[in-house]
Structure formats: structure tokens, C-alpha cells
Amino acid sequence: MDRQLTIYNSLTRKKEIFKPIEEGHVGMYACGPTVYSDVHLGNCRTFIGFDTIFRYLQYIGYKVRYVRNITDVGHLVDDADTGEDKISKKARLEKLEPMEIVQKYTNGFHAIMSKLNVLSPSIEPRATQHILEQIEMVRDILDNGFAYEVNGAVYFDTQKFIKEKGIYGELSGRKVDELLAMTRDDLKNQDEKRHPADFAIWMKAAPEHLMKWQSPWSEGFPGWHLECSVMSTKYLGETFDIHGGGNDLKFPHHENEIAQNVGACGHAPANYWMHTNMLLMNGRKMSKSDGNTITPQELFSGDSVHVSKGYSPTVVRFFMLQSHYRSTMDLTDEALQAAEKGYRRLMEGYKTLEKLAPKKDATDGDVGAEILSLIEAAFVEMDDDFNTPKAMARLFELTNKINALKDGHLDINKVSEATLQRLQTVMHDFIFDIFGLQEEADCESNDKMNGVMQLLIDIRQQARQNKDWATSDQIRDALAALNIQLKDSKDGTDWVME
């Protein structure tokens, strides 16, 4: 590769020049969703982030094998080592088979990813498809002395691992002394463990547990952390280039993955660890308990108290690319409105650029040189740990140049035909291939739709005040026939497209 790409490595806490194991090839693994509920908007940010990384690596010439898993067993409520499996619990509550829950929410996840124009990974393995491999890794960890079996359950021996390997806690920054200082009083309801920091790699299933398999130790199921160790190494090798996920996975999930891989294979799985940061809303952590939350579908439809209208998936993607993947970002209605305006401005600039006629005898003057410099700067920003907001800022500077050329404020005779063609190619590639945006008329259409709907709501409200129930019902029924539902409340009337 001609470009010098740097990546912030969460393990070393510094930017490093990216050197793949195999020249021209990249192996990348990102932790996917646990499919027991609709995908969270914060997870969407992570998947958009790694999709953009996937796109850029391919764009600059790498052949990328991108693996993103589906967790469909072993992830217990509260991320604990005891209790109920999240999918089994949802299956019990909805009176469905666990695999019905898995299929339902996997389909929903894929639908949202498609709307956000997130590319499918190269491989999307499921935990339940790799039970035999997980049993084999448990056996390897036991054989190497880093696990122990108690009453059909197998636990990773963190104390022994810490004393012999000394790397536990490096990724997350956890203080090993504090982990070692924990006592049996901290075990709570996990008396089988030798130490509170130990974690399950195979769990014995209770009789009522819905998802279980035969193993040398018991009829049970694998620990949540094990699946990623198994599937990443199966498809990418015992050592691969990039492992990623959200910041919340650093501990215990990724820390335990490293321990498992070292325990089974003798070395850590990945050379570069990448983590996306948190998505806030209105300056606070998203939380269902206090109502500070919104689903992707509610964001698209506008059916939420937190937004004044719906925003297209492309605008949502554009909004998320305006913050660096390692920075927190705050979702507000005002920020989304600004993102919508920014998206429109960028697309209008691109359409203007397509119409600019190059002068065949023109040569690059200062204007052409400035354009070429900004083009290179956009790539330099992406090479600097995939800095999408700064790269996008360069595109907006180019958009200013484009508009100035159109209006005659800059002399198009000082831009060569080759430079103008280069600008057209790069703007297209950044917008569509790297940033993954889509050309939509939906933004303007949404505004017009909102205006028409508000007019109908006002007419219907006036009819209701005049006790003209026939007109009121006619408007409601006609909209219902178009799959548009009106929702009356004490605060007024809202509408949602079903």
C-alpha cells in the first residue's frame, strides 16, 4: 500500500503505523449483536464505524476479510456467569422457541443495517454453529492448566493466569492488584469459583434451561466470551490484524478473550484493538428506565418525543460520521437538523460539480493547486486513524471551491481538465464508497410531507372543533388506508408511517 495508515491501538494506548500480517491483506473481527431485542442505536454507531473502516481499507487497496459475529447463546442477563440466558428469557416471555427469537431479531438487525447502508461482513458466524469448536477450546485451556472444572462447570483460572502471564488487565486498564485482592466474600452466589475474578467458559445447564449441549463436563452451554475467541481464530487465524467493538466491551469481554486465546493458543489474538466510544442523547447516557432513549426506527419515523421529525437513514449515518469513532457523540434534535442541512449542502455541491464543464486548454493555477492539496488532505485525515470528521471538513472546503467555480468567484480556467476530473472522482468516492452515504431526495420530501401532514392535522382538528365528525373520520380513514396512523394525545396529534 502506498499510503501510511495509522491506527490507535487500545492495547498500547497510542497511534501505531498499521502493518498487516500479510501484505495487502487485512483480517478484521468486530463483535456483533446479541439478538434478543431490537438493535440499539449505540450499537449502530459501532457498526457504522467499523463499516467505514472496512470500506476505507478496501478502497486503498487491501483485500479485507471482515468477520462480525451473531451471539445467539451464552450471553446471560447482566453479563453474569449465573442466571438466565438473554435469548432464553426472551423466548420464555414471548412463548417462542429460542431460535425464533434469534431469527426475528437477526432479521431486524439486518434490516436496520441495510437502511444505514452498512455492508455485510465477509463472514457472519453464529455462536450456536460453533459449539464443537468451543468445547475444543475449553479442553485446550484445561490441558494448558488455565481452567478448572467444578460440578460440570468450567472456570478460567484468572489468578494463575495473572501470576504466570502478567497481562490480564492491560487492555482495559484494570488494576490486577485489586482483582487479586478480592476475597470469597465477593463471590456472591458463585461459590463454585476459586476466586471472584474467575469466569465461566462452560456452564452446566439447569434442567429448565432451553439451550444446552452435551460436553465432556456436563450438558450445558459455552460462556459468552468464548465464542469470539473461537470464531475469530477459526476464520482469521490464531493471530490476526484488527479486533474491534464498543468501549463497553473492553472489560470483561475483550479482556477475557485475550486470556482465553493465550490460555489456549499461547498468544493474544489480535495485533490492533479498536474501540468505538459511547453515543449519548441530550447530553446523557441512553437509558430506558428514565425514558432517555430512542430506537433507530423511531429516529427514522420521528415517532418519539426526542425528535421534532423523522430523519432519513443516510442523514443519521452522516450525523454519526461527524464525530471520530473514538469520541463520544451527543444525539440531539438540533444536531440532527444541522446534519440534515450539511448532508444537503454536500450533495448539492456534488451535483454542481457534475455539471462543471472543464476547459480543455486550462492549466492548473493557484485554484487547481488548492483543490489538489485539499484532496490529498482528505486522504491524510482518513489515514490518521480513520478521522471521518476532519476528512468531511476537507470535502466541505472542496464544496466551497466548487460553488465558487460555479458562481465565477474562482476562475475555472485555473483548473485543468485532469484536476477537475480528479475532483469529481474523489468527491464521488468519498461520499458513496468511503462514507457510505446514499443520494436521497428523502430529506426535502420529508419536509414537504411534514408540511402536508400538518395541514391535514389542522383541518381535521378544525373539523373536530366544529363537531364535523364525518370530515374528521374521512381524513383519519383515508390516511389509514395509506398506512399513516394518527395519534391523538393531550399535547396534540402526531402521525407515523407504518
Number of C-alpha atoms within 10 A of each C-alpha: 10 6 10 11 21 17 19 20 21 19 17 12 10 10 15 15 14 18 17 16 13 10 10 15 16 22 23 26 29 24 21 21 21 21 24 24 17 18 21 15 19 20 17 22 23 26 25 24 28 26 22 22 21 22 19 20 20 18 14 16 13 18 15 17 18 24 22 26 22 19 23 27 27 30 23 18 15 11 17 15 22 14 15 20 25 22 28 27 19 18 19 14 9 12 12 12 15 22 17 14 23 23 14 15 19 22 14 16 18 15 12 19 18 13 15 23 19 22 17 14 18 12 13 13 20 18 21 20 12 15 21 14 16 24 21 14 22 27 17 18 25 19 13 14 15 22 24 19 17 13 10 15 22 27 26 28 23 24 20 14 20 17 12 10 14 12 16 21 21 15 20 18 13 15 11 17 9 9 18 15 11 13 12 13 10 12 16 8 11 14 12 14 21 18 23 21 20 23 21 23 28 27 25 23 19 13 9 7 15 17 20 21 15 13 17 9 17 17 18 23 25 28 24 28 23 25 28 27 24 26 23 26 17 12 17 20 14 19 17 22 21 22 22 24 24 22 17 14 16 23 15 17 18 24 20 25 22 22 28 29 24 21 25 24 17 14 14 19 25 23 16 22 24 22 23 24 20 21 21 19 19 16 12 12 13 20 12 9 7 7 10 16 20 22 15 20 18 18 22 20 19 21 20 18 12 18 20 14 22 21 25 20 24 22 26 22 24 26 22 24 25 17 18 18 27 19 12 13 22 18 21 15 18 12 13 23 17 14 21 21 14 16 23 18 15 20 20 14 21 21 13 15 23 16 9 16 11 16 15 11 10 15 16 19 14 12 18 24 15 15 22 18 13 20 20 14 17 22 22 18 19 20 22 19 22 25 21 27 20 21 26 21 16 21 23 17 14 25 21 15 20 25 18 14 20 18 10 10 11 15 15 24 18 19 27 21 20 16 18 23 16 15 22 16 12 19 21 17 14 19 20 14 17 22 24 21 22 17 11 15 10 15 19 12 11 16 14 12 13 15 12 12 17 15 12 16 20 13 15 22 17 14 17 15 11 10 11 13 13 12 16 20 14 12 17 18 15 12 17 14 9 10 12 16 17 18 12 10 8 5 6 9 14 17 19 16 14 9
